[in-house]
Amino acid sequence: MPVETGGRVHCRLDELLAERGLTLTALADMVGITVVNLSILKNDRARAIKFSTLTAICEALGCEVGDLLVVSPAPRPA
């Protein structure tokens, strides 16, 4: 049975933008994605992301997918 991962994937977009001195608006212009859609991703509210979008963001930020998206450890059973 697959492990439920809902709510455990965290997007580090804010941190990567800060490290690079970029704004969400600048990144949106660079990759051709709306600020609203990037904001949804940044705030961990995205339910899915297209590989083409993920690739464009990683190329613009000079990072790998694992730098952008991380999975939090599963809670331990009580």
DRENLO-94991 format. One record per residue (C-alpha): chain; x, y, z. Coordinates in nm, 4 decimals. Layout:
BEGIN
+--------+----------+----------+----------+
| chaine |        X |        Y |        Z |
+--------+----------+----------+----------+
|      A |        X |        Y |        Z |
...
+--------+----------+----------+----------+
***
This chain:
BEGIN
+--------+----------+----------+----------+
| chaine |        X |        Y |        Z |
+--------+----------+----------+----------+
|      A |   0.0000 |   0.0000 |   0.0000 |
|      A |   0.1481 |   0.3412 |  -0.0958 |
|      A |   0.2491 |   0.5815 |   0.1765 |
|      A |   0.0394 |   0.8991 |   0.1908 |
|      A |   0.2594 |   1.2026 |   0.1181 |
|      A |  -0.0029 |   1.4785 |   0.1230 |
|      A |   0.1219 |   1.7843 |   0.3035 |
|      A |   0.4752 |   1.6520 |   0.3373 |
|      A |   0.6214 |   1.7994 |   0.0170 |
|      A |   0.7623 |   2.1458 |   0.0806 |
|      A |   0.8624 |   2.3934 |  -0.1884 |
|      A |   1.1732 |   2.5957 |  -0.1026 |
|      A |   1.1017 |   2.8627 |  -0.3654 |
|      A |   1.1098 |   3.1490 |  -0.1130 |
|      A |   1.4519 |   3.0450 |   0.0138 |
|      A |   1.5962 |   2.9995 |  -0.3352 |
|      A |   1.4640 |   3.3369 |  -0.4508 |
|      A |   1.6120 |   3.5081 |  -0.1427 |
|      A |   1.9508 |   3.3405 |  -0.1984 |
|      A |   1.9539 |   3.4697 |  -0.5557 |
|      A |   1.8120 |   3.8141 |  -0.4836 |
|      A |   1.5128 |   3.7543 |  -0.7102 |
|      A |   1.1452 |   3.8352 |  -0.6686 |
|      A |   0.8525 |   3.6140 |  -0.7551 |
|      A |   0.7621 |   3.8615 |  -1.0304 |
|      A |   1.1120 |   3.8443 |  -1.1809 |
|      A |   1.1015 |   3.4634 |  -1.1795 |
|      A |   0.7549 |   3.4658 |  -1.3363 |
|      A |   0.8898 |   3.6834 |  -1.6189 |
|      A |   1.1929 |   3.4572 |  -1.6635 |
|      A |   0.9949 |   3.1343 |  -1.6927 |
|      A |   0.6663 |   3.2538 |  -1.8428 |
|      A |   0.4494 |   3.1439 |  -1.5512 |
|      A |   0.1982 |   3.3676 |  -1.3771 |
|      A |   0.2855 |   3.5128 |  -1.0387 |
|      A |  -0.0364 |   3.3570 |  -0.9054 |
|      A |   0.0715 |   3.0063 |  -1.0088 |
|      A |   0.4203 |   3.0551 |  -0.8655 |
|      A |   0.2662 |   3.1854 |  -0.5437 |
|      A |   0.0518 |   2.8712 |  -0.5155 |
|      A |   0.3659 |   2.6624 |  -0.5534 |
|      A |   0.5652 |   2.8787 |  -0.3115 |
|      A |   0.2974 |   2.8525 |  -0.0431 |
|      A |   0.2792 |   2.4715 |  -0.0667 |
|      A |  -0.0766 |   2.4797 |  -0.2022 |
|      A |   0.0012 |   2.3187 |  -0.5396 |
|      A |  -0.1523 |   1.9766 |  -0.5973 |
|      A |   0.0597 |   1.9046 |  -0.9064 |
|      A |   0.3311 |   2.0571 |  -1.1234 |
|      A |   0.4118 |   1.9894 |  -1.4870 |
|      A |   0.7626 |   1.8658 |  -1.5615 |
|      A |   0.8045 |   2.1503 |  -1.8110 |
|      A |   0.7245 |   2.4048 |  -1.5371 |
|      A |   0.9550 |   2.2340 |  -1.2909 |
|      A |   1.2336 |   2.2274 |  -1.5491 |
|      A |   1.1861 |   2.5956 |  -1.6352 |
|      A |   1.1993 |   2.7004 |  -1.2692 |
|      A |   1.5084 |   2.4907 |  -1.1989 |
|      A |   1.6863 |   2.6247 |  -1.5081 |
|      A |   1.6032 |   2.9857 |  -1.4159 |
|      A |   1.7242 |   2.9367 |  -1.0576 |
|      A |   2.0241 |   2.7210 |  -1.1492 |
|      A |   1.9149 |   2.4446 |  -0.9152 |
|      A |   1.8102 |   2.0807 |  -0.9120 |
|      A |   1.4606 |   1.9514 |  -0.8397 |
|      A |   1.5796 |   1.8309 |  -0.4978 |
|      A |   1.6882 |   2.1852 |  -0.4131 |
|      A |   1.3391 |   2.3146 |  -0.4896 |
|      A |   1.1176 |   2.0365 |  -0.3523 |
|      A |   1.1848 |   1.8452 |  -0.0320 |
|      A |   0.9836 |   1.5799 |   0.1504 |
|      A |   0.9432 |   1.6092 |   0.5256 |
|      A |   0.9891 |   1.2924 |   0.7289 |
|      A |   0.6733 |   1.0953 |   0.8011 |
|      A |   0.5351 |   1.1330 |   1.1517 |
|      A |   0.6190 |   0.8410 |   1.3774 |
|      A |   0.3310 |   0.6268 |   1.4951 |
|      A |   0.2332 |   0.6851 |   1.8578 |
+--------+----------+----------+----------+
***
